[in-house]
Amino acid sequence: MNYESRRITISYLAVIELCKIFDLPQDAPTQALSAGVEKLIFQHGNVQALPKVETAQSTQPNKSALSAMVTNFKGAA
C-alpha cells in the first residue's frame, strides 16, 4: 500500500487543543503533534481505505468534521 504525506499548518490554538486532548506538553516535538493529528483523523474523521482511482477526482472537504472542529474551538476560546 502506497502512502502520500502532506504538509499542513495548524494554528497555535489548535496546538494547545491537541496538547490538551492527548495530555502533551505545549512544547511537544513536531512528531508527537503529527501523531496526534493522525490519530484524530483516523479515529474521528470517518476515514476508510479506498482503492486508488487512476482518474483525477476533486477532493471534497469533510464538512461535518470541519464544523465539529470549529464548534469545539469556539467552546475552548
mmCIF file of the N, C-alpha and C atoms, coordinates in Angstrom:
data_MODEL
# 
_entry.id   MODEL 
# 
loop_
_atom_site.group_PDB 
_atom_site.id 
_atom_site.type_symbol 
_atom_site.label_atom_id 
_atom_site.label_alt_id 
_atom_site.label_comp_id 
_atom_site.label_asym_id 
_atom_site.label_entity_id 
_atom_site.label_seq_id 
_atom_site.pdbx_PDB_ins_code 
_atom_site.Cartn_x 
_atom_site.Cartn_y 
_atom_site.Cartn_z 
_atom_site.occupancy 
_atom_site.B_iso_or_equiv 
_atom_site.pdbx_formal_charge 
_atom_site.auth_seq_id 
_atom_site.auth_comp_id 
_atom_site.auth_asym_id 
_atom_site.auth_atom_id 
_atom_site.pdbx_PDB_model_num 
ATOM 1   N N  . MET A 1 1  ? 0.850   -1.171 0.000   1.00 0.00 ? 1  MET A N  1 
ATOM 2   C CA . MET A 1 1  ? 0.000   0.000  0.000   1.00 0.00 ? 1  MET A CA 1 
ATOM 3   C C  . MET A 1 1  ? 0.899   1.238  0.000   1.00 0.00 ? 1  MET A C  1 
ATOM 4   N N  . ASN A 1 2  ? 0.671   2.141  -0.929  1.00 0.00 ? 2  ASN A N  1 
ATOM 5   C CA . ASN A 1 2  ? 1.453   3.370  -1.005  1.00 0.00 ? 2  ASN A CA 1 
ATOM 6   C C  . ASN A 1 2  ? 0.777   4.471  -0.202  1.00 0.00 ? 2  ASN A C  1 
ATOM 7   N N  . TYR A 1 3  ? 1.598   5.283  0.441   1.00 0.00 ? 3  TYR A N  1 
ATOM 8   C CA . TYR A 1 3  ? 1.090   6.398  1.221   1.00 0.00 ? 3  TYR A CA 1 
ATOM 9   C C  . TYR A 1 3  ? 1.715   7.682  0.715   1.00 0.00 ? 3  TYR A C  1 
ATOM 10  N N  . GLU A 1 4  ? 0.926   8.726  0.727   1.00 0.00 ? 4  GLU A N  1 
ATOM 11  C CA . GLU A 1 4  ? 1.435   10.052 0.422   1.00 0.00 ? 4  GLU A CA 1 
ATOM 12  C C  . GLU A 1 4  ? 1.481   10.828 1.713   1.00 0.00 ? 4  GLU A C  1 
ATOM 13  N N  . SER A 1 5  ? 2.470   11.685 1.845   1.00 0.00 ? 5  SER A N  1 
ATOM 14  C CA . SER A 1 5  ? 2.479   12.563 3.002   1.00 0.00 ? 5  SER A CA 1 
ATOM 15  C C  . SER A 1 5  ? 2.140   13.969 2.536   1.00 0.00 ? 5  SER A C  1 
ATOM 16  N N  . ARG A 1 6  ? 1.529   14.717 3.412   1.00 0.00 ? 6  ARG A N  1 
ATOM 17  C CA . ARG A 1 6  ? 1.138   16.097 3.134   1.00 0.00 ? 6  ARG A CA 1 
ATOM 18  C C  . ARG A 1 6  ? 1.638   16.971 4.273   1.00 0.00 ? 6  ARG A C  1 
ATOM 19  N N  . ARG A 1 7  ? 2.015   18.170 3.946   1.00 0.00 ? 7  ARG A N  1 
ATOM 20  C CA . ARG A 1 7  ? 2.434   19.128 4.960   1.00 0.00 ? 7  ARG A CA 1 
ATOM 21  C C  . ARG A 1 7  ? 1.247   20.029 5.255   1.00 0.00 ? 7  ARG A C  1 
ATOM 22  N N  . ILE A 1 8  ? 0.926   20.197 6.547   1.00 0.00 ? 8  ILE A N  1 
ATOM 23  C CA . ILE A 1 8  ? -0.168  21.078 6.923   1.00 0.00 ? 8  ILE A CA 1 
ATOM 24  C C  . ILE A 1 8  ? 0.336   22.094 7.934   1.00 0.00 ? 8  ILE A C  1 
ATOM 25  N N  . THR A 1 9  ? -0.377  23.165 8.056   1.00 0.00 ? 9  THR A N  1 
ATOM 26  C CA . THR A 1 9  ? -0.083  24.181 9.061   1.00 0.00 ? 9  THR A CA 1 
ATOM 27  C C  . THR A 1 9  ? -1.295  24.281 9.964   1.00 0.00 ? 9  THR A C  1 
ATOM 28  N N  . ILE A 1 10 ? -1.066  24.242 11.269  1.00 0.00 ? 10 ILE A N  1 
ATOM 29  C CA . ILE A 1 10 ? -2.172  24.397 12.205  1.00 0.00 ? 10 ILE A CA 1 
ATOM 30  C C  . ILE A 1 10 ? -1.869  25.587 13.114  1.00 0.00 ? 10 ILE A C  1 
ATOM 31  N N  . SER A 1 11 ? -2.917  26.203 13.596  1.00 0.00 ? 11 SER A N  1 
ATOM 32  C CA . SER A 1 11 ? -2.764  27.396 14.423  1.00 0.00 ? 11 SER A CA 1 
ATOM 33  C C  . SER A 1 11 ? -2.244  27.029 15.815  1.00 0.00 ? 11 SER A C  1 
ATOM 34  N N  . TYR A 1 12 ? -1.770  28.044 16.513  1.00 0.00 ? 12 TYR A N  1 
ATOM 35  C CA . TYR A 1 12 ? -1.292  27.845 17.870  1.00 0.00 ? 12 TYR A CA 1 
ATOM 36  C C  . TYR A 1 12 ? -2.422  27.350 18.768  1.00 0.00 ? 12 TYR A C  1 
ATOM 37  N N  . LEU A 1 13 ? -3.638  27.884 18.560  1.00 0.00 ? 13 LEU A N  1 
ATOM 38  C CA . LEU A 1 13 ? -4.779  27.426 19.359  1.00 0.00 ? 13 LEU A CA 1 
ATOM 39  C C  . LEU A 1 13 ? -5.080  25.952 19.099  1.00 0.00 ? 13 LEU A C  1 
ATOM 40  N N  . ALA A 1 14 ? -4.900  25.515 17.858  1.00 0.00 ? 14 ALA A N  1 
ATOM 41  C CA . ALA A 1 14 ? -5.100  24.101 17.544  1.00 0.00 ? 14 ALA A CA 1 
ATOM 42  C C  . ALA A 1 14 ? -4.045  23.243 18.242  1.00 0.00 ? 14 ALA A C  1 
ATOM 43  N N  . VAL A 1 15 ? -2.819  23.740 18.318  1.00 0.00 ? 15 VAL A N  1 
ATOM 44  C CA . VAL A 1 15 ? -1.755  23.007 19.023  1.00 0.00 ? 15 VAL A CA 1 
ATOM 45  C C  . VAL A 1 15 ? -2.101  22.878 20.506  1.00 0.00 ? 15 VAL A C  1 
ATOM 46  N N  . ILE A 1 16 ? -2.571  23.961 21.100  1.00 0.00 ? 16 ILE A N  1 
ATOM 47  C CA . ILE A 1 16 ? -2.950  23.917 22.516  1.00 0.00 ? 16 ILE A CA 1 
ATOM 48  C C  . ILE A 1 16 ? -4.057  22.889 22.729  1.00 0.00 ? 16 ILE A C  1 
ATOM 49  N N  . GLU A 1 17 ? -5.067  22.903 21.852  1.00 0.00 ? 17 GLU A N  1 
ATOM 50  C CA . GLU A 1 17 ? -6.181  21.951 21.971  1.00 0.00 ? 17 GLU A CA 1 
ATOM 51  C C  . GLU A 1 17 ? -5.690  20.509 21.790  1.00 0.00 ? 17 GLU A C  1 
ATOM 52  N N  . LEU A 1 18 ? -4.814  20.298 20.821  1.00 0.00 ? 18 LEU A N  1 
ATOM 53  C CA . LEU A 1 18 ? -4.248  18.970 20.573  1.00 0.00 ? 18 LEU A CA 1 
ATOM 54  C C  . LEU A 1 18 ? -3.473  18.482 21.796  1.00 0.00 ? 18 LEU A C  1 
ATOM 55  N N  . CYS A 1 19 ? -2.711  19.372 22.402  1.00 0.00 ? 19 CYS A N  1 
ATOM 56  C CA . CYS A 1 19 ? -1.944  19.009 23.597  1.00 0.00 ? 19 CYS A CA 1 
ATOM 57  C C  . CYS A 1 19 ? -2.875  18.646 24.754  1.00 0.00 ? 19 CYS A C  1 
ATOM 58  N N  . LYS A 1 20 ? -3.985  19.367 24.882  1.00 0.00 ? 20 LYS A N  1 
ATOM 59  C CA . LYS A 1 20 ? -4.959  19.040 25.938  1.00 0.00 ? 20 LYS A CA 1 
ATOM 60  C C  . LYS A 1 20 ? -5.573  17.667 25.696  1.00 0.00 ? 20 LYS A C  1 
ATOM 61  N N  . ILE A 1 21 ? -5.943  17.398 24.447  1.00 0.00 ? 21 ILE A N  1 
ATOM 62  C CA . ILE A 1 21 ? -6.605  16.140 24.117  1.00 0.00 ? 21 ILE A CA 1 
ATOM 63  C C  . ILE A 1 21 ? -5.719  14.949 24.447  1.00 0.00 ? 21 ILE A C  1 
ATOM 64  N N  . PHE A 1 22 ? -4.426  15.045 24.091  1.00 0.00 ? 22 PHE A N  1 
ATOM 65  C CA . PHE A 1 22 ? -3.519  13.913 24.256  1.00 0.00 ? 22 PHE A CA 1 
ATOM 66  C C  . PHE A 1 22 ? -2.577  14.064 25.444  1.00 0.00 ? 22 PHE A C  1 
ATOM 67  N N  . ASP A 1 23 ? -2.861  15.042 26.304  1.00 0.00 ? 23 ASP A N  1 
ATOM 68  C CA . ASP A 1 23 ? -2.056  15.262 27.510  1.00 0.00 ? 23 ASP A CA 1 
ATOM 69  C C  . ASP A 1 23 ? -0.574  15.406 27.173  1.00 0.00 ? 23 ASP A C  1 
ATOM 70  N N  . LEU A 1 24 ? -0.294  16.265 26.195  1.00 0.00 ? 24 LEU A N  1 
ATOM 71  C CA . LEU A 1 24 ? 1.079   16.535 25.773  1.00 0.00 ? 24 LEU A CA 1 
ATOM 72  C C  . LEU A 1 24 ? 1.511   17.898 26.297  1.00 0.00 ? 24 LEU A C  1 
ATOM 73  N N  . PRO A 1 25 ? 2.805   18.086 26.528  1.00 0.00 ? 25 PRO A N  1 
ATOM 74  C CA . PRO A 1 25 ? 3.272   19.436 26.878  1.00 0.00 ? 25 PRO A CA 1 
ATOM 75  C C  . PRO A 1 25 ? 3.154   20.337 25.648  1.00 0.00 ? 25 PRO A C  1 
ATOM 76  N N  . GLN A 1 26 ? 2.977   21.646 25.869  1.00 0.00 ? 26 GLN A N  1 
ATOM 77  C CA . GLN A 1 26 ? 2.806   22.560 24.739  1.00 0.00 ? 26 GLN A CA 1 
ATOM 78  C C  . GLN A 1 26 ? 4.069   22.694 23.893  1.00 0.00 ? 26 GLN A C  1 
ATOM 79  N N  . ASP A 1 27 ? 5.199   22.266 24.427  1.00 0.00 ? 27 ASP A N  1 
ATOM 80  C CA . ASP A 1 27 ? 6.435   22.295 23.636  1.00 0.00 ? 27 ASP A CA 1 
ATOM 81  C C  . ASP A 1 27 ? 6.787   20.897 23.115  1.00 0.00 ? 27 ASP A C  1 
ATOM 82  N N  . ALA A 1 28 ? 5.766   20.077 22.937  1.00 0.00 ? 28 ALA A N  1 
ATOM 83  C CA . ALA A 1 28 ? 5.976   18.715 22.436  1.00 0.00 ? 28 ALA A CA 1 
ATOM 84  C C  . ALA A 1 28 ? 6.638   18.759 21.061  1.00 0.00 ? 28 ALA A C  1 
ATOM 85  N N  . PRO A 1 29 ? 7.455   17.755 20.742  1.00 0.00 ? 29 PRO A N  1 
ATOM 86  C CA . PRO A 1 29 ? 8.106   17.744 19.425  1.00 0.00 ? 29 PRO A CA 1 
ATOM 87  C C  . PRO A 1 29 ? 7.085   17.595 18.296  1.00 0.00 ? 29 PRO A C  1 
ATOM 88  N N  . THR A 1 30 ? 7.477   18.050 17.139  1.00 0.00 ? 30 THR A N  1 
ATOM 89  C CA . THR A 1 30 ? 6.612   18.017 15.960  1.00 0.00 ? 30 THR A CA 1 
ATOM 90  C C  . THR A 1 30 ? 6.088   16.613 15.688  1.00 0.00 ? 30 THR A C  1 
ATOM 91  N N  . GLN A 1 31 ? 6.914   15.607 15.891  1.00 0.00 ? 31 GLN A N  1 
ATOM 92  C CA . GLN A 1 31 ? 6.486   14.233 15.626  1.00 0.00 ? 31 GLN A CA 1 
ATOM 93  C C  . GLN A 1 31 ? 5.320   13.836 16.522  1.00 0.00 ? 31 GLN A C  1 
ATOM 94  N N  . ALA A 1 32 ? 5.324   14.292 17.767  1.00 0.00 ? 32 ALA A N  1 
ATOM 95  C CA . ALA A 1 32 ? 4.233   13.969 18.690  1.00 0.00 ? 32 ALA A CA 1 
ATOM 96  C C  . ALA A 1 32 ? 2.953   14.664 18.251  1.00 0.00 ? 32 ALA A C  1 
ATOM 97  N N  . LEU A 1 33 ? 3.067   15.911 17.803  1.00 0.00 ? 33 LEU A N  1 
ATOM 98  C CA . LEU A 1 33 ? 1.893   16.630 17.313  1.00 0.00 ? 33 LEU A CA 1 
ATOM 99  C C  . LEU A 1 33 ? 1.348   15.966 16.049  1.00 0.00 ? 33 LEU A C  1 
ATOM 100 N N  . SER A 1 34 ? 2.245   15.556 15.158  1.00 0.00 ? 34 SER A N  1 
ATOM 101 C CA . SER A 1 34 ? 1.825   14.875 13.933  1.00 0.00 ? 34 SER A CA 1 
ATOM 102 C C  . SER A 1 34 ? 1.088   13.584 14.258  1.00 0.00 ? 34 SER A C  1 
ATOM 103 N N  . ALA A 1 35 ? 1.606   12.838 15.218  1.00 0.00 ? 35 ALA A N  1 
ATOM 104 C CA . ALA A 1 35 ? 0.956   11.589 15.617  1.00 0.00 ? 35 ALA A CA 1 
ATOM 105 C C  . ALA A 1 35 ? -0.438  11.872 16.176  1.00 0.00 ? 35 ALA A C  1 
ATOM 106 N N  . GLY A 1 36 ? -0.578  12.945 16.940  1.00 0.00 ? 36 GLY A N  1 
ATOM 107 C CA . GLY A 1 36 ? -1.881  13.316 17.477  1.00 0.00 ? 36 GLY A CA 1 
ATOM 108 C C  . GLY A 1 36 ? -2.867  13.675 16.384  1.00 0.00 ? 36 GLY A C  1 
ATOM 109 N N  . VAL A 1 37 ? -2.413  14.447 15.388  1.00 0.00 ? 37 VAL A N  1 
ATOM 110 C CA . VAL A 1 37 ? -3.275  14.820 14.273  1.00 0.00 ? 37 VAL A CA 1 
ATOM 111 C C  . VAL A 1 37 ? -3.703  13.573 13.505  1.00 0.00 ? 37 VAL A C  1 
ATOM 112 N N  . GLU A 1 38 ? -2.760  12.682 13.241  1.00 0.00 ? 38 GLU A N  1 
ATOM 113 C CA . GLU A 1 38 ? -3.093  11.444 12.525  1.00 0.00 ? 38 GLU A CA 1 
ATOM 114 C C  . GLU A 1 38 ? -4.106  10.615 13.304  1.00 0.00 ? 38 GLU A C  1 
ATOM 115 N N  . LYS A 1 39 ? -3.910  10.522 14.606  1.00 0.00 ? 39 LYS A N  1 
ATOM 116 C CA . LYS A 1 39 ? -4.835  9.741  15.428  1.00 0.00 ? 39 LYS A CA 1 
ATOM 117 C C  . LYS A 1 39 ? -6.236  10.346 15.359  1.00 0.00 ? 39 LYS A C  1 
ATOM 118 N N  . LEU A 1 40 ? -6.337  11.673 15.432  1.00 0.00 ? 40 LEU A N  1 
ATOM 119 C CA . LEU A 1 40 ? -7.643  12.319 15.324  1.00 0.00 ? 40 LEU A CA 1 
ATOM 120 C C  . LEU A 1 40 ? -8.292  12.037 13.973  1.00 0.00 ? 40 LEU A C  1 
ATOM 121 N N  . ILE A 1 41 ? -7.505  12.127 12.925  1.00 0.00 ? 41 ILE A N  1 
ATOM 122 C CA . ILE A 1 41 ? -8.043  11.894 11.579  1.00 0.00 ? 41 ILE A CA 1 
ATOM 123 C C  . ILE A 1 41 ? -8.568  10.477 11.452  1.00 0.00 ? 41 ILE A C  1 
ATOM 124 N N  . PHE A 1 42 ? -7.779  9.503  11.860  1.00 0.00 ? 42 PHE A N  1 
ATOM 125 C CA . PHE A 1 42 ? -8.171  8.115  11.661  1.00 0.00 ? 42 PHE A CA 1 
ATOM 126 C C  . PHE A 1 42 ? -9.240  7.643  12.639  1.00 0.00 ? 42 PHE A C  1 
ATOM 127 N N  . GLN A 1 43 ? -9.292  8.224  13.834  1.00 0.00 ? 43 GLN A N  1 
ATOM 128 C CA . GLN A 1 43 ? -10.312 7.803  14.794  1.00 0.00 ? 43 GLN A CA 1 
ATOM 129 C C  . GLN A 1 43 ? -11.624 8.551  14.619  1.00 0.00 ? 43 GLN A C  1 
ATOM 130 N N  . HIS A 1 44 ? -11.552 9.824  14.218  1.00 0.00 ? 44 HIS A N  1 
ATOM 131 C CA . HIS A 1 44 ? -12.752 10.652 14.219  1.00 0.00 ? 44 HIS A CA 1 
ATOM 132 C C  . HIS A 1 44 ? -13.113 11.214 12.855  1.00 0.00 ? 44 HIS A C  1 
ATOM 133 N N  . GLY A 1 45 ? -12.324 10.940 11.853  1.00 0.00 ? 45 GLY A N  1 
ATOM 134 C CA . GLY A 1 45 ? -12.572 11.530 10.549  1.00 0.00 ? 45 GLY A CA 1 
ATOM 135 C C  . GLY A 1 45 ? -13.316 10.637 9.589   1.00 0.00 ? 45 GLY A C  1 
ATOM 136 N N  . ASN A 1 46 ? -13.815 9.508  10.060  1.00 0.00 ? 46 ASN A N  1 
ATOM 137 C CA . ASN A 1 46 ? -14.531 8.571  9.186   1.00 0.00 ? 46 ASN A CA 1 
ATOM 138 C C  . ASN A 1 46 ? -13.695 8.204  7.966   1.00 0.00 ? 46 ASN A C  1 
ATOM 139 N N  . VAL A 1 47 ? -12.415 7.992  8.179   1.00 0.00 ? 47 VAL A N  1 
ATOM 140 C CA . VAL A 1 47 ? -11.523 7.654  7.081   1.00 0.00 ? 47 VAL A CA 1 
ATOM 141 C C  . VAL A 1 47 ? -11.664 6.169  6.774   1.00 0.00 ? 47 VAL A C  1 
ATOM 142 N N  . GLN A 1 48 ? -11.833 5.872  5.499   1.00 0.00 ? 48 GLN A N  1 
ATOM 143 C CA . GLN A 1 48 ? -11.928 4.493  5.062   1.00 0.00 ? 48 GLN A CA 1 
ATOM 144 C C  . GLN A 1 48 ? -10.884 4.268  3.990   1.00 0.00 ? 48 GLN A C  1 
ATOM 145 N N  . ALA A 1 49 ? -10.284 3.101  4.007   1.00 0.00 ? 49 ALA A N  1 
ATOM 146 C CA . ALA A 1 49 ? -9.299  2.772  2.976   1.00 0.00 ? 49 ALA A CA 1 
ATOM 147 C C  . ALA A 1 49 ? -10.046 2.553  1.669   1.00 0.00 ? 49 ALA A C  1 
ATOM 148 N N  . LEU A 1 50 ? -9.713  3.350  0.674   1.00 0.00 ? 50 LEU A N  1 
ATOM 149 C CA . LEU A 1 50 ? -10.337 3.233  -0.628  1.00 0.00 ? 50 LEU A CA 1 
ATOM 150 C C  . LEU A 1 50 ? -9.289  2.842  -1.649  1.00 0.00 ? 50 LEU A C  1 
ATOM 151 N N  . PRO A 1 51 ? -9.655  2.039  -2.628  1.00 0.00 ? 51 PRO A N  1 
ATOM 152 C CA . PRO A 1 51 ? -8.684  1.718  -3.671  1.00 0.00 ? 51 PRO A CA 1 
ATOM 153 C C  . PRO A 1 51 ? -8.313  2.978  -4.443  1.00 0.00 ? 51 PRO A C  1 
ATOM 154 N N  . LYS A 1 52 ? -7.072  3.061  -4.851  1.00 0.00 ? 52 LYS A N  1 
ATOM 155 C CA . LYS A 1 52 ? -6.616  4.237  -5.578  1.00 0.00 ? 52 LYS A CA 1 
ATOM 156 C C  . LYS A 1 52 ? -7.250  4.249  -6.967  1.00 0.00 ? 52 LYS A C  1 
ATOM 157 N N  . VAL A 1 53 ? -7.862  5.348  -7.286  1.00 0.00 ? 53 VAL A N  1 
ATOM 158 C CA . VAL A 1 53 ? -8.520  5.514  -8.576  1.00 0.00 ? 53 VAL A CA 1 
ATOM 159 C C  . VAL A 1 53 ? -7.554  6.224  -9.510  1.00 0.00 ? 53 VAL A C  1 
ATOM 160 N N  . GLU A 1 54 ? -7.414  5.716  -10.705 1.00 0.00 ? 54 GLU A N  1 
ATOM 161 C CA . GLU A 1 54 ? -6.458  6.270  -11.652 1.00 0.00 ? 54 GLU A CA 1 
ATOM 162 C C  . GLU A 1 54 ? -6.915  7.585  -12.273 1.00 0.00 ? 54 GLU A C  1 
ATOM 163 N N  . THR A 1 55 ? -8.224  7.820  -12.314 1.00 0.00 ? 55 THR A N  1 
ATOM 164 C CA . THR A 1 55 ? -8.713  9.061  -12.904 1.00 0.00 ? 55 THR A CA 1 
ATOM 165 C C  . THR A 1 55 ? -8.630  10.189 -11.884 1.00 0.00 ? 55 THR A C  1 
ATOM 166 N N  . ALA A 1 56 ? -8.486  11.404 -12.373 1.00 0.00 ? 56 ALA A N  1 
ATOM 167 C CA . ALA A 1 56 ? -8.403  12.565 -11.493 1.00 0.00 ? 56 ALA A CA 1 
ATOM 168 C C  . ALA A 1 56 ? -9.771  12.838 -10.882 1.00 0.00 ? 56 ALA A C  1 
ATOM 169 N N  . GLN A 1 57 ? -9.779  13.059 -9.584  1.00 0.00 ? 57 GLN A N  1 
ATOM 170 C CA . GLN A 1 57 ? -11.013 13.378 -8.876  1.00 0.00 ? 57 GLN A CA 1 
ATOM 171 C C  . GLN A 1 57 ? -10.782 14.622 -8.039  1.00 0.00 ? 57 GLN A C  1 
ATOM 172 N N  . SER A 1 58 ? -11.818 15.396 -7.862  1.00 0.00 ? 58 SER A N  1 
ATOM 173 C CA . SER A 1 58 ? -11.686 16.543 -6.973  1.00 0.00 ? 58 SER A CA 1 
ATOM 174 C C  . SER A 1 58 ? -11.856 16.049 -5.537  1.00 0.00 ? 58 SER A C  1 
ATOM 175 N N  . THR A 1 59 ? -11.111 16.631 -4.635  1.00 0.00 ? 59 THR A N  1 
ATOM 176 C CA . THR A 1 59 ? -11.181 16.267 -3.235  1.00 0.00 ? 59 THR A CA 1 
ATOM 177 C C  . THR A 1 59 ? -12.140 17.223 -2.534  1.00 0.00 ? 59 THR A C  1 
ATOM 178 N N  . GLN A 1 60 ? -13.102 16.665 -1.843  1.00 0.00 ? 60 GLN A N  1 
ATOM 179 C CA . GLN A 1 60 ? -14.085 17.469 -1.127  1.00 0.00 ? 60 GLN A CA 1 
ATOM 180 C C  . GLN A 1 60 ? -13.776 17.422 0.365   1.00 0.00 ? 60 GLN A C  1 
ATOM 181 N N  . PRO A 1 61 ? -13.910 18.558 1.057   1.00 0.00 ? 61 PRO A N  1 
ATOM 182 C CA . PRO A 1 61 ? -13.649 18.550 2.498   1.00 0.00 ? 61 PRO A CA 1 
ATOM 183 C C  . PRO A 1 61 ? -14.733 17.797 3.256   1.00 0.00 ? 61 PRO A C  1 
ATOM 184 N N  . ASN A 1 62 ? -14.356 17.254 4.389   1.00 0.00 ? 62 ASN A N  1 
ATOM 185 C CA . ASN A 1 62 ? -15.310 16.600 5.284   1.00 0.00 ? 62 ASN A CA 1 
ATOM 186 C C  . ASN A 1 62 ? -15.981 17.716 6.083   1.00 0.00 ? 62 ASN A C  1 
ATOM 187 N N  . LYS A 1 63 ? -17.090 18.220 5.556   1.00 0.00 ? 63 LYS A N  1 
ATOM 188 C CA . LYS A 1 63 ? -17.729 19.409 6.122   1.00 0.00 ? 63 LYS A CA 1 
ATOM 189 C C  . LYS A 1 63 ? -18.241 19.177 7.536   1.00 0.00 ? 63 LYS A C  1 
ATOM 190 N N  . SER A 1 64 ? -18.753 17.998 7.824   1.00 0.00 ? 64 SER A N  1 
ATOM 191 C CA . SER A 1 64 ? -19.262 17.747 9.176   1.00 0.00 ? 64 SER A CA 1 
ATOM 192 C C  . SER A 1 64 ? -18.112 17.715 10.185  1.00 0.00 ? 64 SER A C  1 
ATOM 193 N N  . ALA A 1 65 ? -16.987 17.154 9.801   1.00 0.00 ? 65 ALA A N  1 
ATOM 194 C CA . ALA A 1 65 ? -15.835 17.123 10.713  1.00 0.00 ? 65 ALA A CA 1 
ATOM 195 C C  . ALA A 1 65 ? -15.284 18.532 10.919  1.00 0.00 ? 65 ALA A C  1 
ATOM 196 N N  . LEU A 1 66 ? -15.214 19.323 9.844   1.00 0.00 ? 66 LEU A N  1 
ATOM 197 C CA . LEU A 1 66 ? -14.741 20.701 9.972   1.00 0.00 ? 66 LEU A CA 1 
ATOM 198 C C  . LEU A 1 66 ? -15.677 21.516 10.864  1.00 0.00 ? 66 LEU A C  1 
ATOM 199 N N  . SER A 1 67 ? -16.962 21.324 10.713  1.00 0.00 ? 67 SER A N  1 
ATOM 200 C CA . SER A 1 67 ? -17.939 22.035 11.531  1.00 0.00 ? 67 SER A CA 1 
ATOM 201 C C  . SER A 1 67 ? -17.775 21.668 12.998  1.00 0.00 ? 67 SER A C  1 
ATOM 202 N N  . ALA A 1 68 ? -17.565 20.388 13.275  1.00 0.00 ? 68 ALA A N  1 
ATOM 203 C CA . ALA A 1 68 ? -17.362 19.942 14.645  1.00 0.00 ? 68 ALA A CA 1 
ATOM 204 C C  . ALA A 1 68 ? -16.096 20.542 15.239  1.00 0.00 ? 68 ALA A C  1 
ATOM 205 N N  . MET A 1 69 ? -15.034 20.633 14.423  1.00 0.00 ? 69 MET A N  1 
ATOM 206 C CA . MET A 1 69 ? -13.785 21.215 14.913  1.00 0.00 ? 69 MET A CA 1 
ATOM 207 C C  . MET A 1 69 ? -13.971 22.694 15.242  1.00 0.00 ? 69 MET A C  1 
ATOM 208 N N  . VAL A 1 70 ? -14.686 23.427 14.396  1.00 0.00 ? 70 VAL A N  1 
ATOM 209 C CA . VAL A 1 70 ? -14.932 24.849 14.641  1.00 0.00 ? 70 VAL A CA 1 
ATOM 210 C C  . VAL A 1 70 ? -15.753 25.025 15.917  1.00 0.00 ? 70 VAL A C  1 
ATOM 211 N N  . THR A 1 71 ? -16.762 24.202 16.085  1.00 0.00 ? 71 THR A N  1 
ATOM 212 C CA . THR A 1 71 ? -17.597 24.279 17.279  1.00 0.00 ? 71 THR A CA 1 
ATOM 213 C C  . THR A 1 71 ? -16.756 24.028 18.528  1.00 0.00 ? 71 THR A C  1 
ATOM 214 N N  . ASN A 1 72 ? -15.861 23.035 18.474  1.00 0.00 ? 72 ASN A N  1 
ATOM 215 C CA . ASN A 1 72 ? -15.005 22.738 19.620  1.00 0.00 ? 72 ASN A CA 1 
ATOM 216 C C  . ASN A 1 72 ? -14.064 23.892 19.927  1.00 0.00 ? 72 ASN A C  1 
ATOM 217 N N  . PHE A 1 73 ? -13.533 24.543 18.899  1.00 0.00 ? 73 PHE A N  1 
ATOM 218 C CA . PHE A 1 73 ? -12.624 25.666 19.120  1.00 0.00 ? 73 PHE A CA 1 
ATOM 219 C C  . PHE A 1 73 ? -13.367 26.872 19.681  1.00 0.00 ? 73 PHE A C  1 
ATOM 220 N N  . LYS A 1 74 ? -14.594 27.096 19.241  1.00 0.00 ? 74 LYS A N  1 
ATOM 221 C CA . LYS A 1 74 ? -15.392 28.207 19.788  1.00 0.00 ? 74 LYS A CA 1 
ATOM 222 C C  . LYS A 1 74 ? -15.670 27.974 21.261  1.00 0.00 ? 74 LYS A C  1 
ATOM 223 N N  . GLY A 1 75 ? -15.905 26.705 21.613  1.00 0.00 ? 75 GLY A N  1 
ATOM 224 C CA . GLY A 1 75 ? -16.151 26.383 23.011  1.00 0.00 ? 75 GLY A CA 1 
ATOM 225 C C  . GLY A 1 75 ? -14.907 26.527 23.878  1.00 0.00 ? 75 GLY A C  1 
ATOM 226 N N  . ALA A 1 76 ? -13.732 26.331 23.275  1.00 0.00 ? 76 ALA A N  1 
ATOM 227 C CA . ALA A 1 76 ? -12.475 26.414 24.030  1.00 0.00 ? 76 ALA A CA 1 
ATOM 228 C C  . ALA A 1 76 ? -12.013 27.850 24.179  1.00 0.00 ? 76 ALA A C  1 
ATOM 229 N N  . ALA A 1 77 ? -12.461 28.723 23.307  1.00 0.00 ? 77 ALA A N  1 
ATOM 230 C CA . ALA A 1 77 ? -11.983 30.111 23.317  1.00 0.00 ? 77 ALA A CA 1 
ATOM 231 C C  . ALA A 1 77 ? -12.604 30.931 24.408  1.00 0.00 ? 77 ALA A C  1 
# 
